[in-house]
Amino acid sequence: MVDLEVRTDDLHHIRAVDRPVAEPGEGQVLLAIDTFGLSTNNVTFALTGDLLGYWRLFPASEPGWGRVPAFGFADVIASRHPGVAEGERVFGYLPMSEHLLVEPARADDRGFFDGAAHRRDVMATVWNHYQRVEPAAVRADAVRSLLRPLFITGFLIEDVVHDQDGFGADVVVITSASAKTAIATAHEMTARGDRRVVGLTSPGRAEAVRALGAYDEVLPYERAGEVAGDRAVLVDIAGRLDVRDAVHERFGDRLVHSMTVGLSNVTDPERLLAPAPAAGPAPEIFYAQLQIAKRAEEWGQDAFDRRLDDAWERFVAFTGPWLAIERVDGAEAAMAAWRRLVAGELDPTRGLQLSLGPGSERRSPARGTTGV
């Protein structure tokens, strides 16, 4: 089987490693990875692989290399676990590989968790869950693997801000406005309509981001100090200290909350540990799992899932007219796509769906609205 590995100290370097396909032992299941989605969010996973433990999820063949996590679909091709049958299809966290050996735990009708020793206590258990799914249309699977995890993050960011009554702000400023997580966050916020939403992005992407209609206003990064408003919340997905500090200086004490979400525009994960800006509040790192746990307790898990699914369907409909899914087949093409992503060359209206396994010559998903 083929695994794609990247240098943990230089993400531009990626290689394909051949290794034997493992036979499942007692209580184990072998997954054949069908497809997975890639976005700048996966680059953030890689940048914070040591800091937040992502490299421990799927160990690489040797030190200095890592297997980048991605969300996608896989089929059970061999099972020695009584609660998981061959032929089942699952959705969850996968490496950029052809196969994955898992040790199902807490299996139920919804799915199971991977109880492998190297994945225990790495991070929130939600990332170790594999959801049982039915076969879907080609585009539906592509949209889900690309956008569903990012949408969940955006849904939760909006919910945190709404839960705190916007922290008393009249404007929310979102950096890396072309990132799919940022678009999802803005879509949820503008749909609620409680306050203005301003996106900050690179000058070359500003026009394309405006055309999406997710933001009330889109400004290039050099105008970060010109955002209009009285009291503001900053949702920092870019991780650029110059942009973060410009927003802090613009609002000062009237920046009522500063949230750190990602590192889509930087290459140094230590930026998460950077000193607090001179003006405004100290930034707080956003933890999705805390809000999931809070809402599951307050609403009940079933009610939380229903609200999330309803919002997801609306977001999928919103992306239908403009999101183009680019199908990438085979290891060489996948490595080239990864390099493009790390270099920041992916258009905000495009998404990547990758497949390394056999039978990957299926047609690419077309642009258009679909149920997922």
Secondary structure as UniProt FT lines:
FT   STRAND          2..7
FT   TURN            8..9
FT   STRAND          10..18
FT   TURN            26..27
FT   STRAND          29..38
FT   HELIX           40..47
FT   HELIX           49..52
FT   HELIX           54..56
FT   TURN            63..64
FT   STRAND          65..66
FT   STRAND          69..79
FT   TURN            82..83
FT   TURN            86..87
FT   STRAND          89..95
FT   STRAND          99..102
FT   STRAND          104..105
FT   STRAND          111..114
FT   HELIX           117..119
FT   TURN            120..121
FT   HELIX           125..128
FT   STRAND          129..133
FT   HELIX           138..163
FT   HELIX           165..168
FT   STRAND          171..174
FT   TURN            177..178
FT   HELIX           180..192
FT   STRAND          196..201
FT   HELIX           203..205
FT   HELIX           206..212
FT   STRAND          217..220
FT   HELIX           221..226
FT   STRAND          232..236
FT   HELIX           241..251
FT   HELIX           252..254
FT   STRAND          255..260
FT   TURN            264..265
FT   HELIX           269..273
FT   STRAND          284..285
FT   HELIX           288..299
FT   HELIX           301..319
FT   TURN            320..322
FT   STRAND          324..329
FT   HELIX           331..342
FT   TURN            343..344
FT   TURN            348..349
FT   STRAND          350..355
FT   TURN            358..361
//
